[in-house]
Amino acid sequence: MMSPLLPMLLLLHLAGLVLLYIATIHNAWWVPGEGQSRDLWSECVYSQSGRQWACTGFGPAGPEDWLHASQALMVVSVLFSSGSLLSFLCQLYTLRKGSLFYLTGILQVFAGLCVLVSALIYTLHERQIHGAQTQGSFGYSYILAWLSFPLTVCSGIMYIHLRKLD
């Protein structure tokens, strides 16, 4: 018999992973004004005449090293969380009865810590990252990154305490 906690924990893990993917990929970490947005990778402007977004990458003379650190940590957090999911699926079939999901939990906690550090770097060095664009606000991808932090850490801690029953 499977623990009822197992499907709930898997849904929590998937929710955190989806939030991590959206926060890493989508263009809304910083919103300087109407019809403009920036993410970890590019800067976009909405064209009213063409009714489409025009995005340009930062290039080698782009933002500070702090942004590169934030980019790298978000990618690493997605990799850790994806690896944690694969590890869970493998351990689900290979662990003996009574064993704990340590590897899965540790990978998931590392993913949470990476997203925490990435969001902290982006928050604390926001003026250096954006330079002259000090007017604006944080976008929803930035908020999703902060929301994914407690989800990934909580699911990681729950994995560490989860014992295989079958």
Beta strands, then each sheet from edge to edge (+ up, - down):
strand 1: 30-31
strand 2: 36-38
strand 3: 42-47
strand 4: 52-57
strand 5: 137-138
sheet 1: 1+ 5-
sheet 2: 2+ 3- 4+
end
